[in-house]
Amino acid sequence: MEPINLDDKFGRIGEHWRPKVVAALNGQEIKVVKVQGTFPWHHHDDEDEFFLVWKGRFRVEFRDRIVEMGPGDGLLVPRGVEHRTAADGEAEVVLFESAATRNTGNVVDERFTAPDGQRI
């Protein structure tokens, strides 16, 4: 039981779109990820996702609207809702999701699908 310093954790990440687990509880994982560019369209059949912006500007795009966020903003994307995420500049985002959640949901993408369970 030690404090988790998110700035330190983000400082250890050298790649985009590769979430790293910083804590796990009750079947959920808290992950940190650096993002830049646009992620593929996808959905999660069985899992909700919560995005919390730590640094930078981040957006979640839906087919009918775009939600722009900055530091301290969070957004819940319910299971089954098609979406993609994007950031024009580098952003740091905290993810709260089920441990079974594949980052690309129903899509397998050679560039974007990340290995599960990588800890930092």
C-alpha positions as a Markdown table, in Angstrom:
| # | Residue | x | y | z |
|---|---|---|---|---|
| 1 | Met | 0.0 | 0.0 | 0.0 |
| 2 | Glu | 2.0 | 2.8 | -1.4 |
| 3 | Pro | 0.9 | 6.1 | -3.1 |
| 4 | Ile | 0.7 | 6.1 | -6.9 |
| 5 | Asn | 2.3 | 9.2 | -8.4 |
| 6 | Leu | 0.6 | 9.6 | -11.8 |
| 7 | Asp | 3.2 | 12.1 | -13.0 |
| 8 | Asp | 5.9 | 9.5 | -12.4 |
| 9 | Lys | 3.9 | 6.8 | -14.1 |
| 10 | Phe | 3.2 | 8.9 | -17.2 |
| 11 | Gly | 6.9 | 9.9 | -17.2 |
| 12 | Arg | 7.8 | 6.2 | -17.8 |
| 13 | Ile | 5.7 | 5.9 | -20.9 |
| 14 | Gly | 7.5 | 6.4 | -24.2 |
| 15 | Glu | 4.8 | 5.3 | -26.7 |
| 16 | His | 1.3 | 6.3 | -27.6 |
| 17 | Trp | -1.9 | 4.2 | -27.4 |
| 18 | Arg | -0.4 | 1.6 | -25.1 |
| 19 | Pro | -2.2 | 1.6 | -21.8 |
| 20 | Lys | -0.3 | 0.6 | -18.7 |
| 21 | Val | -2.0 | -0.8 | -15.5 |
| 22 | Val | -1.2 | 1.2 | -12.3 |
| 23 | Ala | -3.7 | -0.5 | -10.0 |
| 24 | Ala | -6.3 | -3.2 | -10.0 |
| 25 | Leu | -9.4 | -3.6 | -7.8 |
| 26 | Asn | -12.6 | -5.6 | -7.8 |
| 27 | Gly | -12.1 | -6.8 | -11.4 |
| 28 | Gln | -11.3 | -3.3 | -12.6 |
| 29 | Glu | -8.1 | -1.8 | -13.7 |
| 30 | Ile | -6.8 | 1.8 | -13.6 |
| 31 | Lys | -4.6 | 2.5 | -16.5 |
| 32 | Val | -2.5 | 5.4 | -17.8 |
| 33 | Val | -2.0 | 6.1 | -21.5 |
| 34 | Lys | -0.3 | 8.7 | -23.6 |
| 35 | Val | -2.3 | 9.5 | -26.8 |
| 36 | Gln | -1.7 | 11.5 | -29.9 |
| 37 | Gly | -3.5 | 11.3 | -33.3 |
| 38 | Thr | -6.7 | 9.4 | -33.9 |
| 39 | Phe | -7.7 | 5.9 | -32.6 |
| 40 | Pro | -9.8 | 3.5 | -34.7 |
| 41 | Trp | -13.6 | 3.4 | -34.4 |
| 42 | His | -14.7 | 0.6 | -32.1 |
| 43 | His | -17.1 | -0.4 | -29.3 |
| 44 | His | -17.0 | -2.7 | -26.3 |
| 45 | Asp | -19.9 | -5.2 | -26.1 |
| 46 | Asp | -19.6 | -5.9 | -22.4 |
| 47 | Glu | -17.6 | -3.1 | -20.8 |
| 48 | Asp | -18.1 | 0.5 | -20.0 |
| 49 | Glu | -15.1 | 2.8 | -20.1 |
| 50 | Phe | -14.3 | 6.0 | -18.1 |
| 51 | Phe | -11.7 | 8.4 | -19.5 |
| 52 | Leu | -10.2 | 11.1 | -17.2 |
| 53 | Val | -7.9 | 13.6 | -18.8 |
| 54 | Trp | -4.7 | 14.2 | -16.7 |
| 55 | Lys | -2.8 | 16.6 | -19.1 |
| 56 | Gly | -3.5 | 18.0 | -22.5 |
| 57 | Arg | -6.6 | 18.1 | -24.7 |
| 58 | Phe | -8.5 | 14.9 | -25.6 |
| 59 | Arg | -11.7 | 14.2 | -27.4 |
| 60 | Val | -14.1 | 11.3 | -27.7 |
| 61 | Glu | -15.8 | 11.2 | -31.0 |
| 62 | Phe | -19.2 | 9.6 | -31.6 |
| 63 | Arg | -21.0 | 9.3 | -34.9 |
| 64 | Asp | -23.3 | 12.2 | -34.0 |
| 65 | Arg | -21.1 | 14.4 | -31.8 |
| 66 | Ile | -17.7 | 15.1 | -30.4 |
| 67 | Val | -16.9 | 15.6 | -26.7 |
| 68 | Glu | -13.8 | 17.9 | -26.1 |
| 69 | Met | -12.0 | 17.6 | -22.8 |
| 70 | Gly | -9.2 | 19.1 | -20.9 |
| 71 | Pro | -7.4 | 18.3 | -17.6 |
| 72 | Gly | -9.8 | 17.2 | -14.9 |
| 73 | Asp | -12.6 | 16.3 | -17.3 |
| 74 | Gly | -14.0 | 12.8 | -17.4 |
| 75 | Leu | -16.4 | 10.9 | -19.6 |
| 76 | Leu | -18.2 | 7.6 | -19.3 |
| 77 | Val | -18.7 | 5.7 | -22.5 |
| 78 | Pro | -21.4 | 3.0 | -22.0 |
| 79 | Arg | -20.9 | -0.5 | -23.4 |
| 80 | Gly | -22.0 | -0.9 | -26.9 |
| 81 | Val | -21.6 | 2.7 | -27.9 |
| 82 | Glu | -19.3 | 3.2 | -31.0 |
| 83 | His | -16.6 | 5.7 | -30.5 |
| 84 | Arg | -13.0 | 6.7 | -31.2 |
| 85 | Thr | -10.6 | 8.8 | -29.2 |
| 86 | Ala | -8.2 | 11.5 | -30.5 |
| 87 | Ala | -5.8 | 14.2 | -29.5 |
| 88 | Asp | -4.2 | 16.7 | -31.8 |
| 89 | Gly | -1.2 | 17.1 | -29.4 |
| 90 | Glu | 0.0 | 14.6 | -26.8 |
| 91 | Ala | -2.4 | 14.1 | -24.0 |
| 92 | Glu | -2.2 | 11.9 | -20.8 |
| 93 | Val | -5.4 | 10.0 | -19.9 |
| 94 | Val | -6.4 | 7.8 | -17.0 |
| 95 | Leu | -8.7 | 4.9 | -17.9 |
| 96 | Phe | -11.0 | 3.0 | -15.6 |
| 97 | Glu | -12.3 | -0.2 | -17.1 |
| 98 | Ser | -12.8 | -3.9 | -16.6 |
| 99 | Ala | -9.6 | -5.9 | -16.6 |
| 100 | Ala | -11.0 | -7.9 | -19.6 |
| 101 | Thr | -11.3 | -4.8 | -21.8 |
| 102 | Arg | -9.3 | -4.8 | -25.0 |
| 103 | Asn | -8.3 | -1.3 | -25.9 |
| 104 | Thr | -9.7 | -1.6 | -29.4 |
| 105 | Gly | -12.9 | -3.4 | -28.3 |
| 106 | Asn | -14.5 | -5.3 | -31.2 |
| 107 | Val | -11.6 | -4.4 | -33.6 |
| 108 | Val | -8.2 | -6.0 | -33.8 |
| 109 | Asp | -5.8 | -3.6 | -35.3 |
| 110 | Glu | -2.1 | -4.3 | -35.9 |
| 111 | Arg | -1.0 | -0.8 | -35.0 |
| 112 | Phe | -3.4 | 0.0 | -32.1 |
| 113 | Thr | -4.4 | -3.2 | -30.3 |
| 114 | Ala | -2.2 | -3.2 | -27.2 |
| 115 | Pro | -1.2 | -6.2 | -25.1 |
| 116 | Asp | -3.4 | -6.7 | -22.0 |
| 117 | Gly | -2.2 | -6.3 | -18.4 |
| 118 | Gln | 1.1 | -4.4 | -18.9 |
| 119 | Arg | 2.0 | -2.8 | -15.6 |
| 120 | Ile | 4.1 | 0.2 | -14.9 |
